Protein backbone atom coordinates (compact mmCIF):
# COMPACT_ATOMS: atom_id res chain seq x y z
CA UNK A 1 0.00 0.00 0.00
CA UNK A 2 1.17 3.51 -0.82
CA UNK A 3 0.25 7.04 0.19
CA UNK A 4 0.83 10.63 -0.89
CA UNK A 5 2.56 13.08 1.44
CA UNK A 6 1.65 16.66 0.50
CA UNK A 7 3.03 19.97 1.72
CA UNK A 8 0.26 22.46 1.00
CA UNK A 9 -0.12 26.14 0.13
CA UNK A 10 1.99 25.98 -3.03
CA UNK A 11 0.55 27.81 -6.05
CA UNK A 12 0.39 25.64 -9.14
CA UNK A 13 1.45 27.29 -12.38
CA UNK A 14 2.92 26.47 -15.77
CA UNK A 15 1.85 24.17 -18.59
CA UNK A 16 0.29 20.72 -18.37
CA UNK A 17 -0.21 18.31 -21.29
CA UNK A 18 -3.23 16.03 -21.09
CA UNK A 19 -2.94 12.29 -21.65
CA UNK A 20 -5.41 10.04 -23.47
CA UNK A 21 -8.82 9.70 -21.86
CA UNK A 22 -9.31 6.78 -19.49
CA UNK A 23 -13.02 6.63 -20.27
CA UNK A 24 -12.30 6.51 -24.01
CA UNK A 25 -9.39 4.09 -24.16
CA UNK A 26 -11.00 1.33 -22.09
CA UNK A 27 -14.02 0.73 -24.40
CA UNK A 28 -11.73 1.13 -27.43
CA UNK A 29 -9.41 -1.59 -26.09
CA UNK A 30 -12.49 -3.79 -25.59
CA UNK A 31 -13.64 -2.95 -29.13
CA UNK A 32 -10.42 -4.31 -30.62
CA UNK A 33 -11.99 -7.74 -29.97
CA UNK A 34 -14.72 -7.00 -32.53
CA UNK A 35 -12.28 -6.53 -35.41
CA UNK A 36 -10.16 -9.66 -35.09
CA UNK A 37 -7.23 -7.70 -36.50
CA UNK A 38 -4.31 -5.65 -35.27
CA UNK A 39 -4.96 -2.13 -34.00
CA UNK A 40 -2.50 0.56 -32.98
CA UNK A 41 -3.95 2.72 -30.20
CA UNK A 42 -2.00 5.95 -29.77
CA UNK A 43 -2.01 8.26 -26.73
CA UNK A 44 -2.79 5.29 -24.49
CA UNK A 45 -2.48 6.36 -20.82
CA UNK A 46 -0.48 4.28 -18.36
CA UNK A 47 -3.18 3.66 -15.75
CA UNK A 48 -3.86 0.68 -13.51
CA UNK A 49 -7.30 0.23 -15.13
CA UNK A 50 -5.62 0.10 -18.54
CA UNK A 51 -3.13 -2.46 -17.27
CA UNK A 52 -6.04 -4.54 -15.98
CA UNK A 53 -7.65 -4.41 -19.43
CA UNK A 54 -4.37 -5.56 -21.00
CA UNK A 55 -4.34 -8.48 -18.57
CA UNK A 56 -7.88 -9.47 -19.55
CA UNK A 57 -7.06 -9.29 -23.26
CA UNK A 58 -3.95 -11.42 -22.78
CA UNK A 59 -5.93 -13.92 -20.70
CA UNK A 60 -8.28 -14.61 -23.63
CA UNK A 61 -5.41 -14.98 -26.11
CA UNK A 62 -4.78 -11.48 -27.48
CA UNK A 63 -1.26 -10.17 -28.06
CA UNK A 64 -0.22 -6.82 -26.62
CA UNK A 65 2.86 -4.84 -27.71
CA UNK A 66 3.72 -1.50 -26.09
CA UNK A 67 5.49 1.33 -27.93
CA UNK A 68 6.11 4.51 -25.88
CA UNK A 69 2.61 6.04 -25.46
CA UNK A 70 1.04 3.61 -27.96
CA UNK A 71 -0.08 0.00 -27.78
CA UNK A 72 -0.56 -2.54 -30.56
CA UNK A 73 -3.36 -5.00 -29.87
CA UNK A 74 -3.75 -8.13 -31.99
CA UNK A 75 -7.08 -9.82 -31.22
CA UNK A 76 -6.94 -12.39 -34.02
CA UNK A 77 -5.70 -15.23 -31.75
CA UNK A 78 -8.57 -15.12 -29.22
CA UNK A 79 -8.90 -18.60 -27.73
CA UNK A 80 -11.36 -18.18 -24.86
CA UNK A 81 -14.78 -16.66 -24.28
CA UNK A 82 -14.56 -16.71 -20.47
CA UNK A 83 -13.40 -13.62 -18.58
CA UNK A 84 -11.78 -14.70 -15.28
CA UNK A 85 -13.71 -13.59 -12.21
CA UNK A 86 -10.62 -12.19 -10.45
CA UNK A 87 -10.09 -9.76 -13.33
CA UNK A 88 -13.74 -8.71 -13.59
CA UNK A 89 -13.65 -7.79 -9.90
CA UNK A 90 -10.83 -5.33 -10.48
CA UNK A 91 -12.76 -2.73 -12.46
CA UNK A 92 -16.23 -1.68 -13.40
CA UNK A 93 -15.17 -0.98 -16.99
CA UNK A 94 -14.92 -4.70 -17.72
CA UNK A 95 -18.70 -4.83 -18.12
CA UNK A 96 -18.49 -3.61 -21.72
CA UNK A 97 -16.57 -6.71 -22.73
CA UNK A 98 -19.99 -8.33 -23.18
CA UNK A 99 -20.79 -6.51 -26.42
CA UNK A 100 -17.54 -7.15 -28.31
CA UNK A 101 -17.22 -10.77 -27.13
CA UNK A 102 -20.76 -11.55 -28.29
CA UNK A 103 -20.07 -9.83 -31.62
CA UNK A 104 -16.85 -11.81 -32.15
CA UNK A 105 -17.48 -15.17 -30.46
CA UNK A 106 -21.27 -15.37 -30.18
CA UNK A 107 -20.90 -16.04 -26.46
CA UNK A 108 -19.21 -14.85 -23.28
CA UNK A 109 -19.14 -15.93 -19.63
CA UNK A 110 -18.26 -13.35 -17.02
CA UNK A 111 -19.01 -12.30 -13.45
CA UNK A 112 -20.56 -9.06 -12.31
CA UNK A 113 -17.94 -6.28 -12.47
CA UNK A 114 -16.21 -4.57 -9.56
CA UNK A 115 -14.62 -1.11 -9.35
CA UNK A 116 -15.16 1.94 -7.14
CA UNK A 117 -17.92 1.74 -4.56
CA UNK A 118 -19.73 4.92 -5.58
CA UNK A 119 -23.20 3.41 -5.97
CA UNK A 120 -25.15 0.38 -7.11
CA UNK A 121 -24.66 1.02 -10.85
CA UNK A 122 -26.90 -1.87 -11.96
CA UNK A 123 -26.28 -3.33 -15.41
CA UNK A 124 -29.94 -4.06 -16.13
CA UNK A 125 -29.92 -1.54 -19.00
CA UNK A 126 -27.02 -3.41 -20.63
CA UNK A 127 -28.72 -6.79 -20.31
CA UNK A 128 -32.11 -5.58 -21.55
CA UNK A 129 -30.58 -3.94 -24.63
CA UNK A 130 -28.48 -6.98 -25.52
CA UNK A 131 -31.50 -9.27 -25.18
CA UNK A 132 -33.31 -7.17 -27.80
CA UNK A 133 -30.50 -7.90 -30.23
CA UNK A 134 -31.04 -11.63 -29.72
CA UNK A 135 -28.68 -12.44 -26.84
CA UNK A 136 -29.77 -15.11 -24.37
CA UNK A 137 -28.50 -14.31 -20.87
CA UNK A 138 -28.50 -16.71 -17.94
CA UNK A 139 -27.72 -15.27 -14.50
CA UNK A 140 -26.55 -17.67 -11.82
CA UNK A 141 -24.43 -17.37 -8.66
CA UNK A 142 -22.99 -13.99 -9.65
CA UNK A 143 -22.11 -15.07 -13.20
CA UNK A 144 -23.57 -14.15 -16.57
CA UNK A 145 -23.64 -16.63 -19.45
CA UNK A 146 -24.42 -14.82 -22.70
CA UNK A 147 -25.01 -16.59 -26.02
CA UNK A 148 -26.31 -15.56 -29.42
CA UNK A 149 -26.70 -17.84 -32.44
CA UNK A 150 -27.59 -14.78 -34.51
CA UNK A 151 -27.81 -11.07 -33.74
CA UNK A 152 -30.58 -9.13 -35.46
CA UNK A 153 -30.67 -5.35 -35.69
CA UNK A 154 -33.58 -3.52 -34.05
CA UNK A 155 -34.60 -0.27 -32.39
CA UNK A 156 -33.36 0.02 -28.79
CA UNK A 157 -34.65 2.81 -26.57
CA UNK A 158 -32.50 3.26 -23.48
CA UNK A 159 -34.46 4.29 -20.38
CA UNK A 160 -31.39 6.21 -19.22
CA UNK A 161 -28.47 7.43 -21.39
CA UNK A 162 -26.02 4.96 -19.86
CA UNK A 163 -22.50 5.29 -21.25
CA UNK A 164 -21.62 1.62 -20.74
CA UNK A 165 -24.89 0.34 -22.18
CA UNK A 166 -24.54 2.58 -25.24
CA UNK A 167 -21.02 1.26 -25.82
CA UNK A 168 -22.04 -2.37 -25.33
CA UNK A 169 -24.88 -2.08 -27.85
CA UNK A 170 -22.71 -0.23 -30.38
CA UNK A 171 -20.10 -2.99 -30.28
CA UNK A 172 -22.53 -5.92 -30.29
CA UNK A 173 -24.65 -4.40 -33.08
CA UNK A 174 -21.69 -4.26 -35.46
CA UNK A 175 -22.23 -8.03 -35.90
CA UNK A 176 -26.03 -7.88 -36.17
CA UNK A 177 -27.96 -8.40 -39.40
CA UNK A 178 -29.46 -5.19 -40.70
CA UNK A 179 -29.65 -1.87 -38.86
CA UNK A 180 -29.72 -1.11 -35.15
CA UNK A 181 -30.93 2.23 -33.85
CA UNK A 182 -30.12 3.38 -30.31
CA UNK A 183 -32.60 5.99 -29.11
CA UNK A 184 -31.62 8.17 -26.11
CA UNK A 185 -27.98 7.05 -26.13
CA UNK A 186 -25.22 8.61 -24.03
CA UNK A 187 -23.68 11.59 -25.86
CA UNK A 188 -20.30 11.75 -24.15
CA UNK A 189 -17.21 12.56 -26.28
CA UNK A 190 -15.94 9.08 -25.43
CA UNK A 191 -18.92 7.60 -27.33
CA UNK A 192 -17.93 9.65 -30.38
CA UNK A 193 -14.34 8.43 -30.03
CA UNK A 194 -15.50 4.81 -29.93
CA UNK A 195 -17.46 5.40 -33.16
CA UNK A 196 -14.35 6.93 -34.76
CA UNK A 197 -12.25 3.89 -33.86
CA UNK A 198 -14.79 1.29 -35.02
CA UNK A 199 -15.41 3.13 -38.29
CA UNK A 200 -11.65 3.30 -38.88
CA UNK A 201 -11.67 -0.51 -38.65
CA UNK A 202 -14.51 -0.91 -41.15
CA UNK A 203 -17.69 -0.56 -39.10
CA UNK A 204 -20.63 1.56 -40.28
CA UNK A 205 -21.83 3.73 -37.41
CA UNK A 206 -23.19 7.26 -37.42
CA UNK A 207 -24.90 9.61 -35.01
CA UNK A 208 -22.66 9.29 -31.93
CA UNK A 209 -23.06 12.43 -29.83
CA UNK A 210 -26.68 12.95 -30.98
CA UNK A 211 -30.11 11.70 -29.94
CA UNK A 212 -29.86 8.58 -32.13
CA UNK A 213 -27.05 6.26 -33.17
CA UNK A 214 -27.36 4.09 -36.28
CA UNK A 215 -25.26 0.92 -36.63
CA UNK A 216 -25.25 -1.12 -39.82
CA UNK A 217 -24.02 -4.67 -39.30
CA UNK A 218 -20.85 -5.66 -41.11
CA UNK A 219 -18.44 -8.59 -41.23
CA UNK A 220 -15.55 -6.84 -42.96
CA UNK A 221 -12.81 -5.33 -40.77
CA UNK A 222 -9.17 -4.35 -41.25
CA UNK A 223 -6.19 -3.00 -39.35
CA UNK A 224 -6.35 0.57 -38.09
CA UNK A 225 -4.56 3.28 -36.13
CA UNK A 226 -6.43 5.49 -33.70
CA UNK A 227 -5.42 8.35 -31.40
CA UNK A 228 -7.42 8.53 -28.17
CA UNK A 229 -8.99 11.89 -27.31
CA UNK A 230 -7.48 13.88 -24.41
CA UNK A 231 -8.88 13.26 -20.94
CA UNK A 232 -11.43 15.97 -20.10
CA UNK A 233 -11.68 14.76 -16.48
CA UNK A 234 -7.92 14.87 -15.98
CA UNK A 235 -8.08 18.36 -17.47
CA UNK A 236 -10.85 19.45 -15.13
CA UNK A 237 -8.95 18.06 -12.14
CA UNK A 238 -5.77 19.99 -13.02
CA UNK A 239 -7.75 23.20 -13.56
CA UNK A 240 -9.38 22.69 -10.16
CA UNK A 241 -5.95 22.11 -8.61
CA UNK A 242 -4.72 25.43 -10.00
CA UNK A 243 -7.90 27.18 -8.88
CA UNK A 244 -7.81 25.86 -5.30
CA UNK A 245 -4.16 26.92 -4.89
CA UNK A 246 -4.66 30.39 -6.38
CA UNK A 247 -2.46 29.57 -9.34
CA UNK A 248 -2.55 29.77 -13.12
CA UNK A 249 -2.22 26.95 -15.62
CA UNK A 250 -2.31 26.27 -19.33
CA UNK A 251 -3.66 22.90 -20.44
CA UNK A 252 -2.16 21.63 -23.68
CA UNK A 253 -3.63 18.92 -25.92
CA UNK A 254 -7.08 19.89 -24.65
CA UNK A 255 -10.48 20.02 -26.37
CA UNK A 256 -12.29 22.90 -24.63
CA UNK A 257 -15.66 21.91 -26.12
CA UNK A 258 -15.53 18.63 -24.16
CA UNK A 259 -15.05 20.58 -20.92
CA UNK A 260 -17.62 23.32 -21.50
CA UNK A 261 -19.74 22.78 -18.38
CA UNK A 262 -16.70 22.44 -16.12
CA UNK A 263 -15.26 25.64 -17.59
CA UNK A 264 -18.60 27.40 -17.10
CA UNK A 265 -18.67 26.55 -13.40
CA UNK A 266 -15.03 27.58 -12.95
CA UNK A 267 -15.90 30.95 -14.48
CA UNK A 268 -18.85 31.19 -12.09
CA UNK A 269 -16.41 30.58 -9.24
CA UNK A 270 -14.42 33.65 -10.35
CA UNK A 271 -11.69 32.07 -12.48
CA UNK A 272 -10.54 33.73 -15.68
CA UNK A 273 -10.71 31.16 -18.49
CA UNK A 274 -9.24 31.55 -21.96
CA UNK A 275 -9.84 28.91 -24.64
CA UNK A 276 -8.13 28.09 -27.92
CA UNK A 277 -8.36 25.31 -30.44
CA UNK A 278 -6.28 22.91 -28.33
CA UNK A 279 -5.62 24.70 -25.04
CA UNK A 280 -7.33 26.07 -21.96
CA UNK A 281 -5.80 28.70 -19.68
CA UNK A 282 -7.02 29.34 -16.12
CA UNK A 283 -6.09 32.21 -13.82
CA UNK A 284 -7.47 31.84 -10.31
CA UNK A 285 -8.92 34.77 -8.34
CA UNK A 286 -7.59 35.82 -4.92
CA UNK A 287 -10.72 34.26 -3.39
CA UNK A 288 -13.04 31.81 -5.09
CA UNK A 289 -16.79 32.49 -5.18
CA UNK A 290 -19.32 29.88 -4.11
CA UNK A 291 -21.38 28.33 -6.88
CA UNK A 292 -24.94 28.53 -5.60
CA UNK A 293 -26.24 25.47 -7.42
CA UNK A 294 -24.45 22.60 -9.14
CA UNK A 295 -26.18 19.42 -10.30
CA UNK A 296 -24.52 16.51 -12.09
CA UNK A 297 -26.18 15.42 -15.32
CA UNK A 298 -25.41 13.19 -18.32
CA UNK A 299 -23.27 14.94 -20.94
CA UNK A 300 -23.40 17.77 -21.90
CA UNK A 301 -24.36 18.51 -18.29
CA UNK A 302 -21.89 18.80 -15.44
CA UNK A 303 -19.95 15.51 -15.24
CA UNK A 304 -20.35 13.29 -12.19
CA UNK A 305 -16.62 12.53 -12.50
CA UNK A 306 -15.88 16.20 -11.66
CA UNK A 307 -18.31 16.54 -8.76
CA UNK A 308 -15.88 15.49 -6.01
CA UNK A 309 -13.18 17.86 -7.22
CA UNK A 310 -15.58 20.78 -7.49
CA UNK A 311 -17.05 20.12 -4.05
CA UNK A 312 -13.51 20.33 -2.66
CA UNK A 313 -12.98 23.60 -4.51
CA UNK A 314 -16.08 25.02 -2.84
CA UNK A 315 -14.79 24.22 0.68
CA UNK A 316 -12.64 27.39 0.58
CA UNK A 317 -14.95 29.54 -1.57
CA UNK A 318 -16.68 32.68 -0.32
CA UNK A 319 -20.30 31.77 0.48
CA UNK A 320 -22.41 28.62 0.45
CA UNK A 321 -22.70 26.10 -2.40
CA UNK A 322 -25.35 23.45 -2.96
CA UNK A 323 -24.18 20.39 -4.89
CA UNK A 324 -26.57 17.66 -6.01
CA UNK A 325 -25.40 14.28 -7.32
CA UNK A 326 -27.99 12.72 -9.64
CA UNK A 327 -25.93 9.90 -11.21
CA UNK A 328 -24.40 7.88 -8.34
CA UNK A 329 -25.94 7.72 -4.89
CA UNK A 330 -22.71 7.12 -2.95
CA UNK A 331 -20.40 9.78 -4.31
CA UNK A 332 -19.99 11.78 -1.11
CA UNK A 333 -17.69 9.32 0.67
CA UNK A 334 -14.85 11.84 0.60
CA UNK A 335 -16.88 14.37 2.59
CA UNK A 336 -16.03 13.01 6.05
CA UNK A 337 -12.35 13.05 5.07
CA UNK A 338 -12.63 16.70 3.99
CA UNK A 339 -14.26 17.53 7.30
CA UNK A 340 -11.14 16.21 9.07
CA UNK A 341 -9.35 19.04 7.26
CA UNK A 342 -11.76 21.69 8.54
CA UNK A 343 -14.34 21.73 5.74
CA UNK A 344 -17.93 22.59 6.67
CA UNK A 345 -20.24 20.27 4.74
CA UNK A 346 -23.68 18.83 5.44
CA UNK A 347 -24.99 15.95 3.36
CA UNK A 348 -28.68 15.13 3.01
CA UNK A 349 -29.22 12.21 0.67
CA UNK A 350 -27.83 13.20 -2.71
CA UNK A 351 -27.28 16.86 -1.83
CA UNK A 352 -24.32 18.45 -0.09
CA UNK A 353 -24.36 21.96 1.35
CA UNK A 354 -20.85 23.41 1.48
CA UNK A 355 -20.08 26.51 3.53
CA UNK A 356 -16.71 27.93 2.56
CA UNK A 357 -13.97 28.38 5.18
CA UNK A 358 -10.87 30.59 5.07
CA UNK A 359 -8.51 27.64 4.78
CA UNK A 360 -8.21 23.90 5.18
CA UNK A 361 -5.65 22.29 7.50
CA UNK A 362 -3.54 19.26 6.76
CA UNK A 363 -4.62 15.86 8.07
CA UNK A 364 -4.30 12.14 7.44
CA UNK A 365 -7.14 11.09 5.13
CA UNK A 366 -8.13 7.98 3.21
CA UNK A 367 -9.03 7.72 -0.48
CA UNK A 368 -12.18 5.62 -0.94
CA UNK A 369 -12.70 5.93 -4.70
CA UNK A 370 -10.97 7.34 -7.77
CA UNK A 371 -12.37 10.88 -8.06
CA UNK A 372 -12.90 11.29 -4.32
CA UNK A 373 -9.25 10.37 -3.83
CA UNK A 374 -8.16 12.97 -6.39
CA UNK A 375 -10.26 15.56 -4.57
CA UNK A 376 -8.41 14.83 -1.31
CA UNK A 377 -5.14 15.49 -3.11
CA UNK A 378 -6.54 18.87 -4.23
CA UNK A 379 -7.51 19.64 -0.64
CA UNK A 380 -4.01 18.76 0.50
CA UNK A 381 -2.46 21.05 -2.11
CA UNK A 382 -4.40 24.01 -0.68
CA UNK A 383 -4.24 23.09 3.02
CA UNK A 384 -2.00 24.58 5.67
CA UNK A 385 0.67 22.11 6.76
CA UNK A 386 1.06 18.49 5.75
CA UNK A 387 -1.60 16.14 4.38
CA UNK A 388 -1.24 12.40 3.95
CA UNK A 389 -3.62 10.67 1.53
CA UNK A 390 -3.75 6.92 2.06
CA UNK A 391 -5.05 4.13 -0.19
CA UNK A 392 -3.96 5.87 -3.38
CA UNK A 393 -4.41 2.72 -5.49
CA UNK A 394 -7.83 4.17 -6.35
CA UNK A 395 -6.22 7.35 -7.70
CA UNK A 396 -3.79 5.33 -9.85
CA UNK A 397 -6.80 3.92 -11.70
CA UNK A 398 -7.38 7.26 -13.42
CA UNK A 399 -4.25 9.41 -13.14
CA UNK A 400 -0.83 8.47 -14.53
CA UNK A 401 1.89 9.15 -11.91
CA UNK A 402 -0.28 11.90 -10.46
CA UNK A 403 2.36 13.10 -8.01
CA UNK A 404 5.04 13.57 -10.72
CA UNK A 405 2.63 15.45 -12.98
CA UNK A 406 1.68 17.79 -10.11
CA UNK A 407 5.31 18.36 -9.10
CA UNK A 408 6.06 19.64 -12.61
CA UNK A 409 3.61 22.52 -12.07
CA UNK A 410 4.76 23.46 -8.58
CA UNK A 411 3.22 21.01 -6.12
CA UNK A 412 5.20 19.51 -3.24
CA UNK A 413 3.95 15.93 -3.16
CA UNK A 414 5.65 12.56 -3.00
CA UNK A 415 4.64 8.91 -3.07
CA UNK A 416 5.76 6.65 -0.26
CA UNK A 417 4.96 3.33 1.34
CA UNK A 418 2.10 3.46 3.83
CA UNK A 419 3.45 3.32 7.35
CA UNK A 420 2.24 0.56 9.65
CA UNK A 421 0.35 2.28 12.47
CA UNK A 422 -0.70 -0.85 14.36
N, C-alpha and C positions, 0 to 999 in steps of 0.2 A: 504494500500500500504506500502511496505517495501523497504529499501535500504541497501546497504553495505557501511560501512565507513572503509576505508583502509589507514593505515599508511605504506607508501612505503619504498623501499630500504632495505628490509629484505631478506637475502639469505634463500632460501628454501632448507632444507636438511633432510635426514632421510629415512624412509620407508613408502610406501603408498600401501594399498591393494585395488585392483580394485573391484568394485561391478559388478553385472550382467548387461549385455548390454541393454540399453533402446531400441535400434533398433532391438533387438532379442526378448525381453520379450513381447513387445506389439503384434506382429503378433502371437506369441505362445499363449498368452492369448485369442486372437481372435480364434485361431485354436482349443481351447478346445471345442468350440461350435460344431465342426465337429463330435467329438467322442460321445457326449451324455453320457459320463461317468465322473467319478471323476479323476482329475489329480492333482498331487502335483508338483508345480513349485518351485524349490529351487534356491537360489541366486537371489531372486526377488527384484529389487531395489525399494526404497521408494521414488518415484518421483511423481510429480503432474500429469503427463501424465498417469502413471500407476494407480493412484487413479481414474482418469477420466475413464479409461477402466474398473476398478472394478465397478464404478457407472453404466456404460452402461450395463455390464453383469447382475448386480442386477436388473436393470430396466426391462430386458426381462425375468426375472425369475430365473436366476442362483444363486447359493449359494456360498458365498465366506467366507473362514475361514483362518485367518492369524496365522502363527506360526513362530515367530522370523523373519528370513530372507526368509521364505518360505510362499507360499499361496496354499491352497487347493481349487480348483475350481470344483464345481459340476454343469455340464450343462444339466443334465438329465431333470430338471423341467422347461425348457424353455416354456414360455406361451405367447410370443409375437414375431412378426416378424417385428415390427416397431421400429426403432431407433429414439428416441426423437431428434428433431432438436436442442434443446439447448445443448445437449451433443455432437452432431456432430460438432457444431461450436467451441467446445473447443480445438479440436486437429485434425491435418491433418491425423494422424495415423488411425483414425476411418474409413477411406475409405476401408481398407481391411477387414471390417466386411461383405462386400458384398459376397465374396467367400464362407466363412464358413456358413453364413446364408442360402445361396442358396443350398449349399450341404446338410444342415440339414433340412431346412424347405421347400425348393423349391420356396421360395419367400422372399423378403425383401423390405421394404420401408424406405428410408433414404434421408437426404438432402445432398447437397454438403458439404464437410468437411471444417473445418477452420484450425487454426494453425498459425505458424509464417508467416509473410508477407515477404518472401524472393524470391518471384517470382510467376508466374501464376500457375505452376505445374498442367496442365490440366490432367484430368483422362480419356481422350479419349482412351489411350492404354488399360486401364482396361476394359472399356466398350466394345471395339472392340473384345478383347480376350474372354470375357465372352459370347458375342453374338455367337461366333464361337462354343462354347460348347452347344449352344441351349437356352441361356437365352434371354428372351424378355425384353427389357428395354424401359420404357416410361419416358420421361423427361418432367416435367411440373412445372412451377413456382418455380424453385430451388429444386425440389424433384425428386428422382429417384424411380420408381416402377419396381422392377425386379422380374420376374417369370420364372419358368422352370418346365414344366410337366415331362420332362426327359432330363437329360444331357448325351451327347454322346461324347466320346473321339475323338480327332482329332489332327492334326498338327497345332500348333500356332506359327507363326514367329513374334516375337516382333520387331517393327521398331527401338526401343531403349531399351536397357537393364534396364528397369524400375524395381526398387526393389519392389515397391508396387504392380505393375501389375503381376510380377512373383509370388509373394506370393498369390495374389488373385486367380490366375489360379491354382496354386498348391493345394490350399485348396478346390476350387470348383471341380476340376478334380478328387478328391478322391471319389466323388459320381457319376462320369460319367461311362457309360457302355464302356468297352474296354479300350484302351490305349490312353493317351494324351501325345504328345511330345511338349515341349516348346523349340523352337529354338531361339538362341540369348537371353537367360535369363540373369538376373543379377547374378553375381557370388560372391556377398558379403558373408562373413562368417555367417552373420545372416540368409541367405537363407539356408546354410548348417545346421544351428542349427534348423531351422524350419523343415527341412527334418528329422533330428534326432528325434525331438519330435513326429512328426506324425507317423513315422515308429515304435517308441516305443509304440504307441497306437494301432498299427495294420495296418497302411497304407502301401502301396507298392510304394515307390518312390526311384529313384536312379538318380545320375548324378548332384545333386546340387553342384555348384562350378565349373561346366564345361560348355561347349558350348551347351549342350542339357540335358534337364531334362525329364525323363520318369516317368509318373504316371499311375499306373494300378488301375482302379476303384475297390473299395471294400465296403462292407457293414458291415464288422465285426470289431468292435473296443473293447478295454478293458481299464481298469485303467492303469495309468502309472505314473512314477516319472521322472522328467527331471531337470537337472541343467543347468541354462542359462550360456552361455559363458561370459567371462569377457568383459567389455566395452572398446573397442579399442579407442574410441573417448575420453572417460574420461581419459584413459591412455595417449593419445597424448596431451591432455590439461594439465595434471599434469607435463609431461615432458617439455612442453613449458613454464610452470610456473617456473620450476627450471632453465631452460635455460635463461629466460629473467631476472632472479634475480641473475644470476651468481652462482647458487647453485649446489647441487648434490643430486640425488634421486635414490632410488631403488623401482621399481614397483614390487609388489608381485601379485600373481594370474593373471599373464599376459600371453598372447600368442603372442610372438614376431612376428611370421609369419603373424598375422593379421595386424600388424602395420608396415610392411616392408617399404612401401613408406614414411611414416612419419619418420621412423628412418633414412632412407637414406637422407632425406632433412635435418634432424637435424645434421647428420654427415657432410653434405655439409656446414652447417652453423658453423662448427668448434667444435661441441660437441663430446666428447668421449662417445661412446655407447658400452656397453657390454651386450650380450644376453645369457640367459640360457633357459632351458626347460620351466620354468614358471616365469621368471623374466626378467626385463630390468633395467640396470643401466645407468644413464646419469651423466656425469661430464661436467659442462659448461666451456667454455673458458673465459679468462679475457674480451675479446671483440668478439662478434659474427660476423661472416662474412655474407655479403649479399648473397642471393641465386639468381643468375642472372635470372633464368627462372623457374617459377612454374606454372603448369597448372593442374586444377582439371579434373579428369577423372573418369569414372565408375571403380569400383574395378577390377583389383588390382592397378589401378592408384591412384594418390594422392586424398584423400577423400575431397569432398566439405565440409563436416562437420568439417574439420580441417583448412580450408582456412582462416577463420577469425583470429584464434589463431596464425597461422603462419605469416599472414600479420602484426599482432601486434608485433611479435617477430622481424620482419625485420625493424620496426621503429627505433630501436636502434642498428642495425647492421652496420658494416663498409662497405660502398658502396651503390649501387643502385640495388634494386630488382624489377623484373617485374612479377606480379601475374595475371594470367588469369583465370576467373571463367567461365567454360563451361556448368555447370549443371543448376544453377539458376541465373536469370538475375538481381536479386535485392539483392545480397548478399554483397553489400558494404555499407550498411546503417550505419555501425559503424564507417566508415571512418571520417565523419565530427565530431564525438565525439572524435576520436583519435587526430584530428587536434586541438581541444581545449586544448589538453595536450602537444602540441608542435610538433606533428608528421608532417612530410612533405610528403604528398601523393597527387598524381594527378590521377583522375579516368577518363578514356575515354571508355565509353561503358562497356564492360565486362573485361577491363584490368585496373589494378592499378599499377602505378609506385611509388615505395617507396624509398625515399632517407633517409638513416639512419642519426639520430641525436645523439649527445652525451648522452642526457638523456631526459626523458619525465618529465613533471611537473604535479602535482596533480590538479584536476579540478572536477567540478560537471558534470557528464555525465549521459546519459539516455540509458538504454538497450532497443533495439528495436526488438530483436529476440534472440533465445536461444544461438547459438554459438557466435553471435556478442556480446551478453551480457557477456559471459564468457571471451571473448577477452578483454573487457574493464576492467574486474577484473584483468587479467594478466598485463595490462598496469598500473593499479593502484599499483600492487605489486612492480613494478620496478620504479615507478615515485618518484620524490622528493616531499616530503610533503604529504598532505592528498588528497585522492580521494574519492568522493562519487558517487556510481553507483545506480541510481534510476531504478524503474520499474523492480525489480529483479524477478518478477513472471515468466518471460520468462526463466531465468536461472534455477529456481526450476523445470522446466519441464524436465531437463536432468541431473541435478547434485543433489545428495542427501546431504542436509545440507552442501553445498559447503564451507561455511565459517568455519565450525567446522573441516572439513577435511583439509583445508588449514592451520588452526591454529596448527594442530598436527605436521606439518612439518615446522613450523617457521614463518608463516605469521601473521601479525597483522591486523585482519579484524573482524568486528562485524556486526551483523544484527540489524537494528533498524527501528522503524516506520518512514515513510517519513514525514518530517516536512512540515507543511502548509506554503507556501511562498507567499500566496495571500495578 
